[in-house]
Structure formats: structure tokens, C-alpha cells
Amino acid sequence: DVALASVSMRSVPFAPVLEKLSLSDPKYGTVRRFYIKTLEDNAIPTTLQENMINASPPEKVFQLKGADHSPFFSKPQALHKLLVEISTIL
């Protein structure tokens, strides 16, 4: 698993994380949002995920059992299934 992760993971530039996000009241909420809750996430525990969901409720919340902070690695098939399901929601 470690060997696969080391060749699969890519570095992400940190600078965009530091940029201030600018949202306008007229446009806020115009993009549909969904949340995939990762139930075994040690980086963002479920209680914190719940707080994030409650602070800015998405259209629908999905749960991935056994998924950690990187569901694309820990539960790739289940994540794919959820993303396909989300893509079909009208």
C-alpha cells in the first residue's frame, strides 16, 4: 500500500491555500454542492465534518464507510460509485 501511494500521490502547491477566497452575496450558493463524509478520517474527524456541513449545508450528504482523508486511495471504487451517482442528480 505504501509503495502504491508513493507513486500515486502528487504534491499540491501550497500557495493557493493561502489566498483569500472572495465570495459575493449575489452569486453565493448558485453552484450545487454535495459533501462526501469520510467516516474514518483522522485529519478531519466526523464531528468537525458535521460542523462544516451545518455551517454551510450542501444539497446532499453522502457517507463513505471505511474511507479516510484520502478516499481516492482508501476506497476508490466506493468513491467512484458516489461520484457517478452525484453526476446523475438533476
HTML snippet that shows the backbone in 3Dmol.js (N, CA, C, O; Angstrom):
<script src="https://3Dmol.org/build/3Dmol-min.js"></script>
<div id="view" style="width:600px;height:400px;position:relative"></div>
<script>
const pdb = `
ATOM      1  N   ASP A   1       0.808  -1.200   0.000  1.00  0.00           N
ATOM      2  CA  ASP A   1       0.000   0.000   0.000  1.00  0.00           C
ATOM      3  C   ASP A   1       0.850   1.262   0.000  1.00  0.00           C
ATOM      4  O   ASP A   1       0.539   2.226  -0.700  1.00  0.00           O
ATOM      5  N   VAL A   2       1.920   1.257   0.783  1.00  0.00           N
ATOM      6  CA  VAL A   2       2.798   2.425   0.851  1.00  0.00           C
ATOM      7  C   VAL A   2       3.476   2.654  -0.492  1.00  0.00           C
ATOM      8  O   VAL A   2       3.596   3.793  -0.943  1.00  0.00           O
ATOM      9  N   ALA A   3       3.918   1.578  -1.131  1.00  0.00           N
ATOM     10  CA  ALA A   3       4.571   1.705  -2.437  1.00  0.00           C
ATOM     11  C   ALA A   3       3.599   2.268  -3.465  1.00  0.00           C
ATOM     12  O   ALA A   3       3.967   3.143  -4.249  1.00  0.00           O
ATOM     13  N   LEU A   4       2.371   1.780  -3.471  1.00  0.00           N
ATOM     14  CA  LEU A   4       1.366   2.285  -4.403  1.00  0.00           C
ATOM     15  C   LEU A   4       1.069   3.751  -4.136  1.00  0.00           C
ATOM     16  O   LEU A   4       0.959   4.544  -5.071  1.00  0.00           O
ATOM     17  N   ALA A   5       0.938   4.114  -2.871  1.00  0.00           N
ATOM     18  CA  ALA A   5       0.669   5.509  -2.524  1.00  0.00           C
ATOM     19  C   ALA A   5       1.805   6.414  -2.960  1.00  0.00           C
ATOM     20  O   ALA A   5       1.566   7.518  -3.451  1.00  0.00           O
ATOM     21  N   SER A   6       3.035   5.960  -2.788  1.00  0.00           N
ATOM     22  CA  SER A   6       4.179   6.816  -3.123  1.00  0.00           C
ATOM     23  C   SER A   6       4.255   7.116  -4.616  1.00  0.00           C
ATOM     24  O   SER A   6       4.752   8.175  -4.998  1.00  0.00           O
ATOM     25  N   VAL A   7       3.780   6.219  -5.462  1.00  0.00           N
ATOM     26  CA  VAL A   7       3.790   6.502  -6.900  1.00  0.00           C
ATOM     27  C   VAL A   7       2.483   7.134  -7.366  1.00  0.00           C
ATOM     28  O   VAL A   7       2.430   7.705  -8.456  1.00  0.00           O
ATOM     29  N   SER A   8       1.436   7.041  -6.565  1.00  0.00           N
ATOM     30  CA  SER A   8       0.133   7.582  -6.956  1.00  0.00           C
ATOM     31  C   SER A   8      -0.089   9.019  -6.504  1.00  0.00           C
ATOM     32  O   SER A   8      -0.799   9.774  -7.167  1.00  0.00           O
ATOM     33  N   MET A   9       0.504   9.397  -5.395  1.00  0.00           N
ATOM     34  CA  MET A   9       0.276  10.721  -4.822  1.00  0.00           C
ATOM     35  C   MET A   9       1.128  11.768  -5.526  1.00  0.00           C
ATOM     36  O   MET A   9       2.259  11.500  -5.930  1.00  0.00           O
ATOM     37  N   ARG A  10       0.574  12.946  -5.664  1.00  0.00           N
ATOM     38  CA  ARG A  10       1.277  14.062  -6.280  1.00  0.00           C
ATOM     39  C   ARG A  10       1.301  15.226  -5.298  1.00  0.00           C
ATOM     40  O   ARG A  10       0.385  15.392  -4.493  1.00  0.00           O
ATOM     41  N   SER A  11       2.346  16.021  -5.373  1.00  0.00           N
ATOM     42  CA  SER A  11       2.414  17.190  -4.497  1.00  0.00           C
ATOM     43  C   SER A  11       1.419  18.240  -4.988  1.00  0.00           C
ATOM     44  O   SER A  11       1.106  18.321  -6.176  1.00  0.00           O
ATOM     45  N   VAL A  12       0.943  19.025  -4.059  1.00  0.00           N
ATOM     46  CA  VAL A  12      -0.022  20.075  -4.360  1.00  0.00           C
ATOM     47  C   VAL A  12       0.601  21.402  -3.968  1.00  0.00           C
ATOM     48  O   VAL A  12       1.152  21.521  -2.874  1.00  0.00           O
ATOM     49  N   PRO A  13       0.525  22.412  -4.846  1.00  0.00           N
ATOM     50  CA  PRO A  13       1.083  23.721  -4.476  1.00  0.00           C
ATOM     51  C   PRO A  13       0.360  24.278  -3.251  1.00  0.00           C
ATOM     52  O   PRO A  13      -0.866  24.212  -3.168  1.00  0.00           O
ATOM     53  N   PHE A  14       1.104  24.814  -2.322  1.00  0.00           N
ATOM     54  CA  PHE A  14       0.521  25.313  -1.080  1.00  0.00           C
ATOM     55  C   PHE A  14       0.032  26.754  -1.210  1.00  0.00           C
ATOM     56  O   PHE A  14      -0.860  27.164  -0.467  1.00  0.00           O
ATOM     57  N   ALA A  15       0.590  27.523  -2.131  1.00  0.00           N
ATOM     58  CA  ALA A  15       0.249  28.945  -2.270  1.00  0.00           C
ATOM     59  C   ALA A  15      -1.255  29.195  -2.419  1.00  0.00           C
ATOM     60  O   ALA A  15      -1.772  30.091  -1.752  1.00  0.00           O
ATOM     61  N   PRO A  16      -1.987  28.447  -3.265  1.00  0.00           N
ATOM     62  CA  PRO A  16      -3.427  28.724  -3.388  1.00  0.00           C
ATOM     63  C   PRO A  16      -4.195  28.574  -2.081  1.00  0.00           C
ATOM     64  O   PRO A  16      -5.222  29.226  -1.892  1.00  0.00           O
ATOM     65  N   VAL A  17      -3.719  27.737  -1.189  1.00  0.00           N
ATOM     66  CA  VAL A  17      -4.384  27.552   0.102  1.00  0.00           C
ATOM     67  C   VAL A  17      -4.315  28.837   0.925  1.00  0.00           C
ATOM     68  O   VAL A  17      -5.206  29.112   1.729  1.00  0.00           O
ATOM     69  N   LEU A  18      -3.271  29.612   0.727  1.00  0.00           N
ATOM     70  CA  LEU A  18      -3.073  30.836   1.496  1.00  0.00           C
ATOM     71  C   LEU A  18      -3.837  32.032   0.929  1.00  0.00           C
ATOM     72  O   LEU A  18      -3.981  33.048   1.608  1.00  0.00           O
ATOM     73  N   GLU A  19      -4.327  31.924  -0.309  1.00  0.00           N
ATOM     74  CA  GLU A  19      -5.039  33.039  -0.932  1.00  0.00           C
ATOM     75  C   GLU A  19      -6.410  33.217  -0.290  1.00  0.00           C
ATOM     76  O   GLU A  19      -7.086  32.244   0.045  1.00  0.00           O
ATOM     77  N   LYS A  20      -6.808  34.476  -0.125  1.00  0.00           N
ATOM     78  CA  LYS A  20      -8.115  34.778   0.455  1.00  0.00           C
ATOM     79  C   LYS A  20      -9.200  34.486  -0.578  1.00  0.00           C
ATOM     80  O   LYS A  20      -9.116  34.926  -1.725  1.00  0.00           O
ATOM     81  N   LEU A  21     -10.202  33.751  -0.162  1.00  0.00           N
ATOM     82  CA  LEU A  21     -11.320  33.418  -1.028  1.00  0.00           C
ATOM     83  C   LEU A  21     -12.326  34.552  -0.980  1.00  0.00           C
ATOM     84  O   LEU A  21     -12.714  35.001   0.099  1.00  0.00           O
ATOM     85  N   SER A  22     -12.741  35.009  -2.129  1.00  0.00           N
ATOM     86  CA  SER A  22     -13.668  36.127  -2.209  1.00  0.00           C
ATOM     87  C   SER A  22     -15.012  35.634  -2.746  1.00  0.00           C
ATOM     88  O   SER A  22     -15.097  35.171  -3.884  1.00  0.00           O
ATOM     89  N   LEU A  23     -16.052  35.733  -1.933  1.00  0.00           N
ATOM     90  CA  LEU A  23     -17.394  35.304  -2.330  1.00  0.00           C
ATOM     91  C   LEU A  23     -18.325  36.504  -2.344  1.00  0.00           C
ATOM     92  O   LEU A  23     -18.238  37.377  -1.480  1.00  0.00           O
ATOM     93  N   SER A  24     -19.217  36.544  -3.329  1.00  0.00           N
ATOM     94  CA  SER A  24     -20.182  37.644  -3.388  1.00  0.00           C
ATOM     95  C   SER A  24     -21.561  37.123  -2.980  1.00  0.00           C
ATOM     96  O   SER A  24     -21.925  35.992  -3.304  1.00  0.00           O
ATOM     97  N   ASP A  25     -22.313  37.942  -2.278  1.00  0.00           N
ATOM     98  CA  ASP A  25     -23.652  37.538  -1.837  1.00  0.00           C
ATOM     99  C   ASP A  25     -24.565  37.145  -3.003  1.00  0.00           C
ATOM    100  O   ASP A  25     -25.268  36.139  -2.906  1.00  0.00           O
ATOM    101  N   PRO A  26     -24.574  37.917  -4.112  1.00  0.00           N
ATOM    102  CA  PRO A  26     -25.486  37.547  -5.207  1.00  0.00           C
ATOM    103  C   PRO A  26     -25.188  36.176  -5.817  1.00  0.00           C
ATOM    104  O   PRO A  26     -26.111  35.489  -6.256  1.00  0.00           O
ATOM    105  N   LYS A  27     -23.938  35.772  -5.853  1.00  0.00           N
ATOM    106  CA  LYS A  27     -23.575  34.510  -6.504  1.00  0.00           C
ATOM    107  C   LYS A  27     -23.425  33.347  -5.524  1.00  0.00           C
ATOM    108  O   LYS A  27     -23.393  32.189  -5.941  1.00  0.00           O
ATOM    109  N   TYR A  28     -23.333  33.642  -4.225  1.00  0.00           N
ATOM    110  CA  TYR A  28     -23.114  32.577  -3.253  1.00  0.00           C
ATOM    111  C   TYR A  28     -24.285  31.600  -3.276  1.00  0.00           C
ATOM    112  O   TYR A  28     -25.446  32.003  -3.203  1.00  0.00           O
ATOM    113  N   GLY A  29     -23.968  30.326  -3.377  1.00  0.00           N
ATOM    114  CA  GLY A  29     -24.997  29.295  -3.378  1.00  0.00           C
ATOM    115  C   GLY A  29     -25.540  28.953  -4.748  1.00  0.00           C
ATOM    116  O   GLY A  29     -26.452  28.134  -4.855  1.00  0.00           O
ATOM    117  N   THR A  30     -25.006  29.556  -5.803  1.00  0.00           N
ATOM    118  CA  THR A  30     -25.517  29.270  -7.147  1.00  0.00           C
ATOM    119  C   THR A  30     -24.941  27.983  -7.724  1.00  0.00           C
ATOM    120  O   THR A  30     -25.495  27.439  -8.680  1.00  0.00           O
ATOM    121  N   VAL A  31     -23.851  27.488  -7.170  1.00  0.00           N
ATOM    122  CA  VAL A  31     -23.261  26.230  -7.620  1.00  0.00           C
ATOM    123  C   VAL A  31     -23.731  25.123  -6.675  1.00  0.00           C
ATOM    124  O   VAL A  31     -23.610  25.239  -5.456  1.00  0.00           O
ATOM    125  N   ARG A  32     -24.262  24.067  -7.248  1.00  0.00           N
ATOM    126  CA  ARG A  32     -24.735  22.951  -6.429  1.00  0.00           C
ATOM    127  C   ARG A  32     -23.555  22.300  -5.714  1.00  0.00           C
ATOM    128  O   ARG A  32     -22.482  22.118  -6.289  1.00  0.00           O
ATOM    129  N   ARG A  33     -23.778  21.953  -4.444  1.00  0.00           N
ATOM    130  CA  ARG A  33     -22.709  21.356  -3.646  1.00  0.00           C
ATOM    131  C   ARG A  33     -23.197  20.078  -2.984  1.00  0.00           C
ATOM    132  O   ARG A  33     -24.346  19.963  -2.558  1.00  0.00           O
ATOM    133  N   PHE A  34     -22.283  19.130  -2.917  1.00  0.00           N
ATOM    134  CA  PHE A  34     -22.531  17.858  -2.254  1.00  0.00           C
ATOM    135  C   PHE A  34     -21.340  17.600  -1.342  1.00  0.00           C
ATOM    136  O   PHE A  34     -20.237  18.081  -1.601  1.00  0.00           O
ATOM    137  N   TYR A  35     -21.561  16.848  -0.286  1.00  0.00           N
ATOM    138  CA  TYR A  35     -20.476  16.561   0.652  1.00  0.00           C
ATOM    139  C   TYR A  35     -20.353  15.055   0.815  1.00  0.00           C
ATOM    140  O   TYR A  35     -21.344  14.355   1.025  1.00  0.00           O
ATOM    141  N   ILE A  36     -19.131  14.571   0.717  1.00  0.00           N
ATOM    142  CA  ILE A  36     -18.860  13.158   0.966  1.00  0.00           C
ATOM    143  C   ILE A  36     -18.132  13.067   2.297  1.00  0.00           C
ATOM    144  O   ILE A  36     -16.975  13.465   2.427  1.00  0.00           O
ATOM    145  N   LYS A  37     -18.836  12.537   3.271  1.00  0.00           N
ATOM    146  CA  LYS A  37     -18.305  12.414   4.627  1.00  0.00           C
ATOM    147  C   LYS A  37     -17.460  11.143   4.710  1.00  0.00           C
ATOM    148  O   LYS A  37     -17.940  10.047   4.419  1.00  0.00           O
ATOM    149  N   THR A  38     -16.207  11.302   5.106  1.00  0.00           N
ATOM    150  CA  THR A  38     -15.295  10.168   5.241  1.00  0.00           C
ATOM    151  C   THR A  38     -15.263   9.762   6.714  1.00  0.00           C
ATOM    152  O   THR A  38     -14.774  10.505   7.565  1.00  0.00           O
ATOM    153  N   LEU A  39     -15.784   8.587   6.996  1.00  0.00           N
ATOM    154  CA  LEU A  39     -16.056   8.187   8.380  1.00  0.00           C
ATOM    155  C   LEU A  39     -14.835   7.756   9.178  1.00  0.00           C
ATOM    156  O   LEU A  39     -14.904   7.681  10.405  1.00  0.00           O
ATOM    157  N   GLU A  40     -13.724   7.471   8.517  1.00  0.00           N
ATOM    158  CA  GLU A  40     -12.502   7.073   9.227  1.00  0.00           C
ATOM    159  C   GLU A  40     -11.404   8.120   9.064  1.00  0.00           C
ATOM    160  O   GLU A  40     -10.219   7.799   9.148  1.00  0.00           O
ATOM    161  N   ASP A  41     -11.797   9.366   8.831  1.00  0.00           N
ATOM    162  CA  ASP A  41     -10.853  10.457   8.593  1.00  0.00           C
ATOM    163  C   ASP A  41     -10.245  10.918   9.918  1.00  0.00           C
ATOM    164  O   ASP A  41     -10.960  11.404  10.795  1.00  0.00           O
ATOM    165  N   ASN A  42      -8.937  10.767  10.063  1.00  0.00           N
ATOM    166  CA  ASN A  42      -8.251  11.226  11.275  1.00  0.00           C
ATOM    167  C   ASN A  42      -7.775  12.668  11.146  1.00  0.00           C
ATOM    168  O   ASN A  42      -7.432  13.292  12.150  1.00  0.00           O
ATOM    169  N   ALA A  43      -7.748  13.206   9.937  1.00  0.00           N
ATOM    170  CA  ALA A  43      -7.341  14.601   9.737  1.00  0.00           C
ATOM    171  C   ALA A  43      -8.506  15.545  10.010  1.00  0.00           C
ATOM    172  O   ALA A  43      -8.329  16.601  10.619  1.00  0.00           O
ATOM    173  N   ILE A  44      -9.697  15.161   9.558  1.00  0.00           N
ATOM    174  CA  ILE A  44     -10.911  15.948   9.801  1.00  0.00           C
ATOM    175  C   ILE A  44     -11.941  14.986  10.396  1.00  0.00           C
ATOM    176  O   ILE A  44     -12.683  14.332   9.663  1.00  0.00           O
ATOM    177  N   PRO A  45     -11.983  14.902  11.733  1.00  0.00           N
ATOM    178  CA  PRO A  45     -12.900  13.966  12.398  1.00  0.00           C
ATOM    179  C   PRO A  45     -14.362  14.234  12.019  1.00  0.00           C
ATOM    180  O   PRO A  45     -14.708  15.332  11.585  1.00  0.00           O
ATOM    181  N   THR A  46     -15.203  13.225  12.187  1.00  0.00           N
ATOM    182  CA  THR A  46     -16.605  13.357  11.789  1.00  0.00           C
ATOM    183  C   THR A  46     -17.310  14.512  12.494  1.00  0.00           C
ATOM    184  O   THR A  46     -18.192  15.139  11.907  1.00  0.00           O
ATOM    185  N   THR A  47     -16.940  14.807  13.739  1.00  0.00           N
ATOM    186  CA  THR A  47     -17.578  15.936  14.434  1.00  0.00           C
ATOM    187  C   THR A  47     -17.258  17.252  13.727  1.00  0.00           C
ATOM    188  O   THR A  47     -18.127  18.114  13.597  1.00  0.00           O
ATOM    189  N   LEU A  48     -16.027  17.408  13.275  1.00  0.00           N
ATOM    190  CA  LEU A  48     -15.650  18.619  12.545  1.00  0.00           C
ATOM    191  C   LEU A  48     -16.319  18.639  11.170  1.00  0.00           C
ATOM    192  O   LEU A  48     -16.738  19.696  10.697  1.00  0.00           O
ATOM    193  N   GLN A  49     -16.418  17.478  10.535  1.00  0.00           N
ATOM    194  CA  GLN A  49     -17.124  17.409   9.253  1.00  0.00           C
ATOM    195  C   GLN A  49     -18.583  17.827   9.434  1.00  0.00           C
ATOM    196  O   GLN A  49     -19.134  18.540   8.595  1.00  0.00           O
ATOM    197  N   GLU A  50     -19.206  17.388  10.520  1.00  0.00           N
ATOM    198  CA  GLU A  50     -20.595  17.778  10.812  1.00  0.00           C
ATOM    199  C   GLU A  50     -20.705  19.289  11.003  1.00  0.00           C
ATOM    200  O   GLU A  50     -21.653  19.911  10.523  1.00  0.00           O
ATOM    201  N   ASN A  51     -19.740  19.875  11.700  1.00  0.00           N
ATOM    202  CA  ASN A  51     -19.741  21.328  11.888  1.00  0.00           C
ATOM    203  C   ASN A  51     -19.656  22.046  10.548  1.00  0.00           C
ATOM    204  O   ASN A  51     -20.359  23.032  10.325  1.00  0.00           O
ATOM    205  N   MET A  52     -18.796  21.555   9.654  1.00  0.00           N
ATOM    206  CA  MET A  52     -18.646  22.164   8.330  1.00  0.00           C
ATOM    207  C   MET A  52     -19.947  22.030   7.537  1.00  0.00           C
ATOM    208  O   MET A  52     -20.363  22.968   6.857  1.00  0.00           O
ATOM    209  N   ILE A  53     -20.577  20.875   7.626  1.00  0.00           N
ATOM    210  CA  ILE A  53     -21.842  20.634   6.925  1.00  0.00           C
ATOM    211  C   ILE A  53     -22.926  21.566   7.463  1.00  0.00           C
ATOM    212  O   ILE A  53     -23.676  22.158   6.687  1.00  0.00           O
ATOM    213  N   ASN A  54     -23.012  21.698   8.779  1.00  0.00           N
ATOM    214  CA  ASN A  54     -24.029  22.559   9.394  1.00  0.00           C
ATOM    215  C   ASN A  54     -23.784  24.034   9.124  1.00  0.00           C
ATOM    216  O   ASN A  54     -24.736  24.806   9.008  1.00  0.00           O
ATOM    217  N   ALA A  55     -22.527  24.437   9.021  1.00  0.00           N
ATOM    218  CA  ALA A  55     -22.196  25.843   8.780  1.00  0.00           C
ATOM    219  C   ALA A  55     -22.560  26.276   7.362  1.00  0.00           C
ATOM    220  O   ALA A  55     -22.893  27.438   7.129  1.00  0.00           O
ATOM    221  N   SER A  56     -22.495  25.346   6.427  1.00  0.00           N
ATOM    222  CA  SER A  56     -22.811  25.657   5.034  1.00  0.00           C
ATOM    223  C   SER A  56     -23.420  24.404   4.400  1.00  0.00           C
ATOM    224  O   SER A  56     -22.739  23.668   3.686  1.00  0.00           O
ATOM    225  N   PRO A  57     -24.693  24.171   4.664  1.00  0.00           N
ATOM    226  CA  PRO A  57     -25.317  22.910   4.251  1.00  0.00           C
ATOM    227  C   PRO A  57     -25.270  22.665   2.739  1.00  0.00           C
ATOM    228  O   PRO A  57     -25.651  23.531   1.950  1.00  0.00           O
ATOM    229  N   PRO A  58     -24.804  21.486   2.348  1.00  0.00           N
ATOM    230  CA  PRO A  58     -24.819  21.112   0.936  1.00  0.00           C
ATOM    231  C   PRO A  58     -26.212  20.605   0.553  1.00  0.00           C
ATOM    232  O   PRO A  58     -27.087  20.455   1.406  1.00  0.00           O
ATOM    233  N   GLU A  59     -26.397  20.351  -0.717  1.00  0.00           N
ATOM    234  CA  GLU A  59     -27.670  19.810  -1.196  1.00  0.00           C
ATOM    235  C   GLU A  59     -27.921  18.412  -0.629  1.00  0.00           C
ATOM    236  O   GLU A  59     -29.047  18.067  -0.271  1.00  0.00           O
ATOM    237  N   LYS A  60     -26.858  17.617  -0.555  1.00  0.00           N
ATOM    238  CA  LYS A  60     -26.982  16.260  -0.032  1.00  0.00           C
ATOM    239  C   LYS A  60     -25.644  15.827   0.550  1.00  0.00           C
ATOM    240  O   LYS A  60     -24.583  16.221   0.065  1.00  0.00           O
ATOM    241  N   VAL A  61     -25.708  15.013   1.592  1.00  0.00           N
ATOM    242  CA  VAL A  61     -24.506  14.471   2.228  1.00  0.00           C
ATOM    243  C   VAL A  61     -24.464  12.968   1.971  1.00  0.00           C
ATOM    244  O   VAL A  61     -25.451  12.259   2.165  1.00  0.00           O
ATOM    245  N   PHE A  62     -23.307  12.505   1.535  1.00  0.00           N
ATOM    246  CA  PHE A  62     -23.075  11.080   1.321  1.00  0.00           C
ATOM    247  C   PHE A  62     -22.055  10.621   2.356  1.00  0.00           C
ATOM    248  O   PHE A  62     -21.289  11.437   2.868  1.00  0.00           O
ATOM    249  N   GLN A  63     -22.035   9.339   2.670  1.00  0.00           N
ATOM    250  CA  GLN A  63     -21.070   8.801   3.627  1.00  0.00           C
ATOM    251  C   GLN A  63     -20.285   7.671   2.992  1.00  0.00           C
ATOM    252  O   GLN A  63     -20.832   6.834   2.275  1.00  0.00           O
ATOM    253  N   LEU A  64     -18.991   7.665   3.272  1.00  0.00           N
ATOM    254  CA  LEU A  64     -18.132   6.575   2.815  1.00  0.00           C
ATOM    255  C   LEU A  64     -17.603   5.836   4.031  1.00  0.00           C
ATOM    256  O   LEU A  64     -16.698   6.321   4.711  1.00  0.00           O
ATOM    257  N   LYS A  65     -18.161   4.666   4.308  1.00  0.00           N
ATOM    258  CA  LYS A  65     -17.684   3.850   5.427  1.00  0.00           C
ATOM    259  C   LYS A  65     -16.287   3.333   5.107  1.00  0.00           C
ATOM    260  O   LYS A  65     -16.016   2.896   3.989  1.00  0.00           O
ATOM    261  N   GLY A  66     -15.414   3.387   6.090  1.00  0.00           N
ATOM    262  CA  GLY A  66     -14.063   2.869   5.927  1.00  0.00           C
ATOM    263  C   GLY A  66     -13.132   3.783   5.160  1.00  0.00           C
ATOM    264  O   GLY A  66     -11.971   3.440   4.938  1.00  0.00           O
ATOM    265  N   ALA A  67     -13.626   4.951   4.747  1.00  0.00           N
ATOM    266  CA  ALA A  67     -12.791   5.889   3.992  1.00  0.00           C
ATOM    267  C   ALA A  67     -12.075   6.831   4.945  1.00  0.00           C
ATOM    268  O   ALA A  67     -12.653   7.318   5.917  1.00  0.00           O
ATOM    269  N   ASP A  68     -10.807   7.077   4.647  1.00  0.00           N
ATOM    270  CA  ASP A  68     -10.040   8.019   5.455  1.00  0.00           C
ATOM    271  C   ASP A  68      -9.978   9.361   4.734  1.00  0.00           C
ATOM    272  O   ASP A  68     -10.821   9.652   3.885  1.00  0.00           O
ATOM    273  N   HIS A  69      -8.987  10.175   5.068  1.00  0.00           N
ATOM    274  CA  HIS A  69      -8.870  11.514   4.498  1.00  0.00           C
ATOM    275  C   HIS A  69      -8.604  11.488   2.990  1.00  0.00           C
ATOM    276  O   HIS A  69      -8.820  12.488   2.305  1.00  0.00           O
ATOM    277  N   SER A  70      -8.148  10.372   2.485  1.00  0.00           N
ATOM    278  CA  SER A  70      -7.868  10.219   1.053  1.00  0.00           C
ATOM    279  C   SER A  70      -8.723   9.087   0.485  1.00  0.00           C
ATOM    280  O   SER A  70      -8.209   8.003   0.209  1.00  0.00           O
ATOM    281  N   PRO A  71     -10.023   9.329   0.310  1.00  0.00           N
ATOM    282  CA  PRO A  71     -10.902   8.252  -0.146  1.00  0.00           C
ATOM    283  C   PRO A  71     -10.557   7.740  -1.538  1.00  0.00           C
ATOM    284  O   PRO A  71     -10.886   6.605  -1.883  1.00  0.00           O
ATOM    285  N   PHE A  72      -9.903   8.564  -2.330  1.00  0.00           N
ATOM    286  CA  PHE A  72      -9.481   8.124  -3.664  1.00  0.00           C
ATOM    287  C   PHE A  72      -8.439   7.025  -3.562  1.00  0.00           C
ATOM    288  O   PHE A  72      -8.202   6.292  -4.522  1.00  0.00           O
ATOM    289  N   PHE A  73      -7.813   6.912  -2.387  1.00  0.00           N
ATOM    290  CA  PHE A  73      -6.837   5.850  -2.155  1.00  0.00           C
ATOM    291  C   PHE A  73      -7.412   4.739  -1.277  1.00  0.00           C
ATOM    292  O   PHE A  73      -7.208   3.557  -1.555  1.00  0.00           O
ATOM    293  N   SER A  74      -8.134   5.117  -0.213  1.00  0.00           N
ATOM    294  CA  SER A  74      -8.634   4.105   0.728  1.00  0.00           C
ATOM    295  C   SER A  74      -9.888   3.385   0.235  1.00  0.00           C
ATOM    296  O   SER A  74     -10.089   2.214   0.558  1.00  0.00           O
ATOM    297  N   LYS A  75     -10.718   4.053  -0.527  1.00  0.00           N
ATOM    298  CA  LYS A  75     -11.966   3.462  -1.029  1.00  0.00           C
ATOM    299  C   LYS A  75     -12.253   3.949  -2.453  1.00  0.00           C
ATOM    300  O   LYS A  75     -13.296   4.557  -2.695  1.00  0.00           O
ATOM    301  N   PRO A  76     -11.343   3.690  -3.398  1.00  0.00           N
ATOM    302  CA  PRO A  76     -11.508   4.256  -4.745  1.00  0.00           C
ATOM    303  C   PRO A  76     -12.780   3.805  -5.465  1.00  0.00           C
ATOM    304  O   PRO A  76     -13.427   4.618  -6.126  1.00  0.00           O
ATOM    305  N   GLN A  77     -13.148   2.537  -5.351  1.00  0.00           N
ATOM    306  CA  GLN A  77     -14.347   2.064  -6.049  1.00  0.00           C
ATOM    307  C   GLN A  77     -15.611   2.688  -5.456  1.00  0.00           C
ATOM    308  O   GLN A  77     -16.512   3.095  -6.190  1.00  0.00           O
ATOM    309  N   ALA A  78     -15.673   2.761  -4.134  1.00  0.00           N
ATOM    310  CA  ALA A  78     -16.836   3.359  -3.475  1.00  0.00           C
ATOM    311  C   ALA A  78     -16.925   4.848  -3.794  1.00  0.00           C
ATOM    312  O   ALA A  78     -18.019   5.370  -4.013  1.00  0.00           O
ATOM    313  N   LEU A  79     -15.788   5.532  -3.823  1.00  0.00           N
ATOM    314  CA  LEU A  79     -15.777   6.954  -4.172  1.00  0.00           C
ATOM    315  C   LEU A  79     -16.254   7.137  -5.610  1.00  0.00           C
ATOM    316  O   LEU A  79     -17.064   8.020  -5.891  1.00  0.00           O
ATOM    317  N   HIS A  80     -15.757   6.311  -6.510  1.00  0.00           N
ATOM    318  CA  HIS A  80     -16.177   6.390  -7.913  1.00  0.00           C
ATOM    319  C   HIS A  80     -17.687   6.216  -8.033  1.00  0.00           C
ATOM    320  O   HIS A  80     -18.347   6.959  -8.759  1.00  0.00           O
ATOM    321  N   LYS A  81     -18.222   5.245  -7.328  1.00  0.00           N
ATOM    322  CA  LYS A  81     -19.665   4.992  -7.364  1.00  0.00           C
ATOM    323  C   LYS A  81     -20.443   6.221  -6.890  1.00  0.00           C
ATOM    324  O   LYS A  81     -21.446   6.596  -7.498  1.00  0.00           O
ATOM    325  N   LEU A  82     -19.982   6.846  -5.807  1.00  0.00           N
ATOM    326  CA  LEU A  82     -20.655   8.048  -5.303  1.00  0.00           C
ATOM    327  C   LEU A  82     -20.553   9.204  -6.284  1.00  0.00           C
ATOM    328  O   LEU A  82     -21.531   9.921  -6.498  1.00  0.00           O
ATOM    329  N   LEU A  83     -19.388   9.394  -6.880  1.00  0.00           N
ATOM    330  CA  LEU A  83     -19.217  10.491  -7.835  1.00  0.00           C
ATOM    331  C   LEU A  83     -20.106  10.297  -9.060  1.00  0.00           C
ATOM    332  O   LEU A  83     -20.661  11.261  -9.587  1.00  0.00           O
ATOM    333  N   VAL A  84     -20.238   9.064  -9.509  1.00  0.00           N
ATOM    334  CA  VAL A  84     -21.148   8.778 -10.631  1.00  0.00           C
ATOM    335  C   VAL A  84     -22.584   9.085 -10.207  1.00  0.00           C
ATOM    336  O   VAL A  84     -23.339   9.691 -10.968  1.00  0.00           O
ATOM    337  N   GLU A  85     -22.961   8.673  -9.006  1.00  0.00           N
ATOM    338  CA  GLU A  85     -24.311   8.955  -8.502  1.00  0.00           C
ATOM    339  C   GLU A  85     -24.563  10.457  -8.434  1.00  0.00           C
ATOM    340  O   GLU A  85     -25.623  10.932  -8.844  1.00  0.00           O
ATOM    341  N   ILE A  86     -23.596  11.201  -7.918  1.00  0.00           N
ATOM    342  CA  ILE A  86     -23.735  12.656  -7.824  1.00  0.00           C
ATOM    343  C   ILE A  86     -23.886  13.268  -9.213  1.00  0.00           C
ATOM    344  O   ILE A  86     -24.670  14.198  -9.403  1.00  0.00           O
ATOM    345  N   SER A  87     -23.141  12.752 -10.176  1.00  0.00           N
ATOM    346  CA  SER A  87     -23.198  13.321 -11.531  1.00  0.00           C
ATOM    347  C   SER A  87     -24.555  13.114 -12.192  1.00  0.00           C
ATOM    348  O   SER A  87     -24.888  13.815 -13.147  1.00  0.00           O
ATOM    349  N   THR A  88     -25.342  12.164 -11.698  1.00  0.00           N
ATOM    350  CA  THR A  88     -26.651  11.903 -12.303  1.00  0.00           C
ATOM    351  C   THR A  88     -27.789  12.640 -11.597  1.00  0.00           C
ATOM    352  O   THR A  88     -28.931  12.595 -12.056  1.00  0.00           O
ATOM    353  N   ILE A  89     -27.494  13.310 -10.496  1.00  0.00           N
ATOM    354  CA  ILE A  89     -28.532  14.056  -9.774  1.00  0.00           C
ATOM    355  C   ILE A  89     -28.868  15.309 -10.575  1.00  0.00           C
ATOM    356  O   ILE A  89     -27.992  16.114 -10.888  1.00  0.00           O
ATOM    357  N   LEU A  90     -30.132  15.460 -10.897  1.00  0.00           N
ATOM    358  CA  LEU A  90     -30.552  16.614 -11.714  1.00  0.00           C
ATOM    359  C   LEU A  90     -30.826  17.820 -10.880  1.00  0.00           C
ATOM    360  O   LEU A  90     -31.187  18.869 -11.413  1.00  0.00           O
TER     361      LEU A  90
END
`;
const viewer = $3Dmol.createViewer("view");
viewer.addModel(pdb, "pdb");
viewer.setStyle({}, {cartoon: {color: "spectrum"}});
viewer.zoomTo();
viewer.render();
</script>
